[in-house]
Amino acid sequence: MSTNNFVHKQHAHCESGVTANLLTHHGLPISEPLAFGIGAGLFFAHIPFVKVSGTPGTTFRTWPGAIFKRVAERLEVKVHTEKFSNPQKANAALDMALEAGKPVGMLSSVFYLPYLPEAFRFHFNAHNLIAYGKENGLYNISDPILEDVATIDPEDLAKARFAKGTPEPKGFMYYINDIPKSVDFNKAIKAGIKQTCFFMLSPPLPWFGNKAIGLLAKKIKGYPTKLTPRKASLYLGNIIRMQEEIGTGGAGFRYLYAAFLQEASEMMKRDDLAQFSTELTKIGDDWRNFAYYAARQMKNRSGDIVSYDELSDLLNVCGTKEKDLFQRMQKIKW
């Protein structure tokens, strides 16, 4: 039971990487940045009252499953998605899809994936991977964050697919049924850009979009007086991890989205998108600068430690620049 012609390719981010690999396998070659941008993957949220591993929830991307769903809709690709009530039903459905020769994307927890180095395994339930076969009782796995393919036994895969916590994967799986004969990439790119601008600028609640960057900056300023030194370090550490490890590609996906804008500018022959790409890359450098100083504060390194007030200011700079960029991008004349 194996999709022998499946080609594994390493990518920066799991869901956009899985989306690119599945579409390419089915005869629709697409880069990861293009998948990420068409799927409007870039987002920001800081939800202090939702705890993830004991720290306030922070995310630099849209909710799990949305990238694949949006790319499929915008490229008019027919897909199958399904959640399950128990591991037995989930494994049976997975085996049926593999028997039919379909590589299957899945949502999982990285904590229960034994092929990952132990240092990378923590309770994060929104990791995407592909099963492309089953041999000798083990599933063949294409995990886009890895250089090579891997294997996993059914019990460990079931644990990963039904991990408890926020969010719960509930055995979610997805695969492609049919690819259209022709695809309108320009239309899909426009829709992806418009949705990203809307989600970054329009949410009225302070926990989502660009407003949430300012909220997080304000929270960071209060860490020294409202939290113990240990808890303040843990909170900073989680922000850095979500930005530089979960926000793969660097700077909370800013570099990945900038690569999308560059590719889109070449496909559509638009210099304005190339300029936005250059600007966002520089903003990504600002995010990475924030992460560098936050890490030094967290580890209490001597020398160039900056205060929590200064970290807050660095974050506000990122938010201000991004607001200006997305406001101008929202006004593009198509």
C-alpha distance (Angstrom), angle and dihedral (degrees) to the residues before:
residue distance angle dihedral
M1 . . .
S2 3.78 . .
T3 3.79 140.8 .
N4 3.79 92.3 -135.3
N5 3.79 95.8 -176.4
F6 3.80 94.9 54.4
V7 3.81 111.1 123.7
H8 3.80 117.8 -150.0
K9 3.79 117.1 -146.4
Q10 3.79 126.2 -178.2
H11 3.80 116.7 -126.1
A12 3.80 139.5 179.1
H13 3.81 98.5 -112.7
C14 3.78 131.2 32.7
E15 3.83 105.5 -131.6
S16 3.79 97.9 37.6
G17 3.82 88.0 43.9
V18 3.80 92.5 51.1
T19 3.81 90.3 46.8
A20 3.81 91.7 51.4
N21 3.81 93.0 46.4
L22 3.82 94.3 48.0
L23 3.81 94.0 47.4
T24 3.80 92.3 45.4
H25 3.81 90.7 49.9
H26 3.80 89.9 54.5
G27 3.79 93.3 51.7
L28 3.80 102.0 -91.9
P29 3.83 105.3 108.3
I30 3.79 110.7 -154.0
S31 3.78 132.5 162.3
E32 3.78 122.8 -122.9
P33 3.85 94.0 -115.9
L34 3.80 89.8 52.3
A35 3.81 91.2 50.2
F36 3.82 90.9 47.7
G37 3.81 93.5 49.4
I38 3.81 97.9 42.7
G39 3.80 87.4 48.1
A40 3.83 90.9 51.8
G41 3.78 89.7 -127.2
L42 3.81 96.9 163.6
F43 3.80 114.7 95.8
F44 3.79 141.7 130.1
A45 3.78 132.6 -140.6
H46 3.77 135.3 163.9
I47 3.80 113.9 -171.8
P48 3.82 109.4 177.7
F49 3.80 94.4 -175.0
V50 3.82 93.5 55.7
K51 3.80 108.8 75.7
V52 3.81 122.3 -155.3
S53 3.82 112.0 -169.9
G54 3.81 87.5 -17.6
T55 3.81 96.2 -53.1
P56 3.83 130.5 98.5
G57 3.79 113.1 -86.2
T58 3.81 114.7 -102.2
T59 3.79 124.3 172.4
F60 3.78 134.1 177.4
R61 3.80 95.8 -168.1
T62 3.78 140.5 54.2
W63 3.81 121.7 -89.5
P64 3.83 119.6 -67.3
G65 3.78 115.4 -82.0
A66 3.80 95.3 18.0
I67 3.81 96.5 101.4
F68 3.80 94.4 55.4
K69 3.81 91.9 42.3
R70 3.81 94.6 50.5
V71 3.81 94.8 44.4
A72 3.79 90.3 50.9
E73 3.79 92.5 48.8
R74 3.81 94.8 46.0
L75 3.79 93.8 47.1
E76 3.83 91.3 41.0
V77 3.80 92.7 -121.3
K78 3.81 115.3 161.2
V79 3.79 111.6 -129.6
H80 3.78 141.3 171.8
T81 3.81 121.5 -135.4
E82 3.78 127.5 179.1
K83 3.81 143.4 170.1
F84 3.80 125.2 -158.5
S85 3.78 140.0 -146.4
N86 3.81 94.9 -140.6
P87 3.83 142.1 11.8
Q88 3.81 94.0 -108.9
K89 3.80 93.3 61.7
A90 3.81 90.9 41.8
N91 3.82 93.8 52.7
A92 3.81 92.0 45.5
A93 3.82 91.6 52.4
L94 3.80 90.9 46.2
D95 3.81 91.7 51.5
M96 3.82 91.3 49.1
A97 3.81 91.9 52.3
L98 3.81 91.8 47.9
E99 3.82 90.3 48.4
A100 3.82 86.6 55.6
G101 3.80 89.6 54.4
K102 3.81 96.6 -108.4
P103 3.82 120.7 139.2
V104 3.81 106.7 -135.8
G105 3.79 128.5 -143.6
M106 3.80 116.8 -147.4
L107 3.78 141.4 -175.3
S108 3.80 115.6 -128.2
S109 3.79 148.2 158.3
V110 3.80 114.6 -101.9
F111 3.81 89.4 -146.4
Y112 3.82 92.0 73.4
L113 3.81 98.4 44.9
P114 3.83 104.5 102.5
Y115 3.82 93.6 -172.6
L116 3.81 89.1 68.8
P117 3.83 119.0 85.7
E118 3.80 110.2 -96.6
A119 3.82 91.6 -117.6
F120 3.83 89.5 62.4
R121 3.80 95.7 49.4
F122 3.78 115.2 97.6
H123 3.80 135.8 131.4
F124 3.80 101.8 -70.3
N125 3.80 113.1 136.5
A126 3.80 102.3 -171.9
H127 3.80 101.9 75.1
N128 3.82 117.9 131.9
L129 3.80 126.1 -150.1
I130 3.81 139.4 157.6
A131 3.80 129.3 -120.1
Y132 3.81 107.8 -156.4
G133 3.80 101.6 170.2
K134 3.79 148.8 -9.3
E135 3.79 123.5 -129.4
N136 3.81 131.8 167.7
G137 3.81 90.2 -3.2
L138 3.82 94.2 -55.1
Y139 3.80 128.7 106.3
N140 3.79 117.8 -125.1
I141 3.79 107.5 -129.6
S142 3.78 131.9 -159.2
D143 3.79 105.5 -164.8
P144 3.82 107.4 -178.0
I145 3.79 94.2 -147.5
L146 3.82 90.5 61.4
E147 3.78 127.8 78.2
D148 3.82 93.2 -137.9
V149 3.79 137.2 29.4
A150 3.80 122.0 -94.4
T151 3.80 141.9 -163.0
I152 3.79 132.6 -129.0
D153 3.80 134.3 -175.7
P154 3.82 119.8 -117.6
E155 3.81 93.8 -110.7
D156 3.80 94.9 55.5
L157 3.80 91.9 43.5
A158 3.81 90.1 51.4
K159 3.83 90.4 51.6
A160 3.80 90.3 51.1
R161 3.81 93.1 47.1
F162 3.82 94.2 48.3
A163 3.80 101.4 38.0
K164 3.78 116.3 147.6
G165 3.79 122.4 -124.4
T166 3.81 138.0 63.3
P167 2.97 112.1 -7.2
E168 3.81 106.5 15.5
P169 3.83 110.8 -146.8
K170 3.84 92.3 -152.3
G171 3.79 90.2 -163.0
F172 3.80 92.4 -63.7
M173 3.80 112.2 -176.5
Y174 3.78 135.5 169.6
Y175 3.79 139.5 -175.5
I176 3.80 141.3 171.9
N177 3.79 121.9 -99.6
D178 3.80 102.6 176.0
I179 3.82 141.2 3.5
P180 3.83 120.8 -149.8
K181 3.81 119.1 -117.1
S182 3.80 91.7 -121.2
V183 3.80 131.9 24.0
D184 3.82 130.1 -156.4
F185 3.80 101.3 -143.5
N186 3.80 93.8 172.0
K187 3.79 92.3 58.1
A188 3.81 91.2 46.6
I189 3.82 92.2 49.1
K190 3.81 92.0 51.5
A191 3.80 91.5 49.9
G192 3.81 91.7 48.9
I193 3.80 93.7 50.2
K194 3.80 93.5 46.2
Q195 3.81 91.8 50.6
T196 3.81 93.1 48.0
C197 3.81 91.3 51.5
F198 3.80 90.9 47.5
F199 3.80 94.1 50.0
M200 3.80 93.4 45.9
L201 3.81 95.7 47.2
S202 3.79 109.4 26.0
P203 3.84 111.7 53.0
P204 3.83 106.6 113.1
L205 3.81 93.4 -156.2
P206 3.81 117.7 86.3
W207 3.81 94.7 -129.7
F208 3.81 96.9 67.5
G209 3.79 137.9 60.7
N210 3.78 125.6 -5.2
K211 3.82 92.4 -24.1
A212 3.79 89.4 64.0
I213 3.82 91.1 62.0
G214 3.80 88.7 61.4
L215 3.80 89.9 45.4
L216 3.79 91.4 53.9
A217 3.81 90.8 47.0
K218 3.81 89.0 54.2
K219 3.81 91.9 47.9
I220 3.81 91.8 50.4
K221 3.80 90.8 53.2
G222 3.80 88.4 57.8
Y223 3.82 97.1 47.5
P224 3.84 96.4 95.3
T225 3.82 93.7 54.4
K226 3.82 100.6 34.2
L227 3.81 101.8 38.6
T228 3.77 137.5 47.9
P229 3.84 114.2 -107.4
R230 3.81 89.9 -107.4
K231 3.80 94.0 50.5
A232 3.81 91.8 45.3
S233 3.82 88.6 53.9
L234 3.81 91.5 48.2
Y235 3.81 91.3 50.6
L236 3.81 91.8 49.3
G237 3.79 90.6 46.3
N238 3.78 91.8 54.6
I239 3.82 92.3 50.5
I240 3.81 90.1 51.4
R241 3.80 92.0 47.2
M242 3.79 92.9 49.8
Q243 3.81 89.7 47.9
E244 3.79 102.1 42.9
E245 3.82 105.6 22.4
I246 3.80 106.1 27.6
G247 3.81 89.4 27.8
T248 3.77 87.7 61.3
G249 3.74 120.8 -171.2
G250 3.79 88.0 49.3
A251 3.79 139.3 -81.1
G252 3.78 95.8 38.5
F253 3.84 94.6 -54.9
R254 3.83 92.6 -52.6
Y255 3.81 91.8 123.4
L256 3.80 91.6 46.3
Y257 3.79 92.2 50.9
A258 3.80 90.3 46.1
A259 3.82 88.2 54.5
F260 3.81 88.2 52.3
L261 3.81 91.5 52.4
Q262 3.81 90.3 49.4
E263 3.80 92.6 50.4
A264 3.81 90.9 44.8
S265 3.81 90.5 51.2
E266 3.81 90.2 55.1
M267 3.81 94.1 46.1
M268 3.81 93.6 47.0
K269 3.81 96.1 32.8
R270 3.82 92.3 -125.6
D271 3.79 120.2 149.9
D272 3.81 92.0 -168.1
L273 3.80 91.6 65.0
A274 3.81 89.8 50.0
Q275 3.82 89.2 53.3
F276 3.80 91.7 49.8
S277 3.81 88.1 50.3
T278 3.81 91.1 54.8
E279 3.80 91.7 47.9
L280 3.80 93.9 48.6
T281 3.80 91.2 49.6
K282 3.82 88.6 56.9
I283 3.81 90.3 47.9
G284 3.81 86.7 51.5
D285 3.80 87.2 56.8
D286 3.82 88.2 54.7
W287 3.82 90.6 51.9
R288 3.79 90.4 49.6
N289 3.80 90.2 48.8
F290 3.81 88.4 54.0
A291 3.81 90.3 50.4
Y292 3.81 91.7 49.9
Y293 3.80 94.0 54.2
A294 3.81 92.6 39.8
A295 3.82 89.0 55.2
R296 3.79 91.7 51.1
Q297 3.80 90.9 49.1
M298 3.80 90.4 47.6
K299 3.82 92.2 51.1
N300 3.81 91.6 40.5
R301 3.79 92.0 -128.0
S302 3.77 115.7 -179.9
G303 3.77 122.7 -123.5
D304 3.79 116.2 36.9
I305 3.83 99.2 25.6
V306 3.78 112.2 150.1
S307 3.80 123.6 -152.8
Y308 3.79 125.6 -108.7
D309 3.80 87.4 -108.1
E310 3.81 89.5 56.5
L311 3.82 91.5 47.1
S312 3.78 87.9 52.9
D313 3.80 90.4 51.3
L314 3.82 91.7 49.9
L315 3.80 90.0 52.7
N316 3.79 92.2 48.1
V317 3.80 89.0 54.5
C318 3.82 89.6 55.7
G319 3.80 91.0 48.9
T320 3.80 94.7 47.5
K321 3.80 93.6 49.1
E322 3.80 92.4 46.8
K323 3.78 93.2 49.2
D324 3.79 90.1 54.0
L325 3.82 92.3 46.8
F326 3.81 95.7 49.1
Q327 3.80 92.3 44.3
R328 3.81 89.9 55.7
M329 3.79 92.5 42.5
Q330 3.80 90.0 51.1
K331 3.83 88.9 59.4
I332 3.82 94.7 55.7
K333 3.79 113.0 137.6
W334 3.77 106.9 -131.8
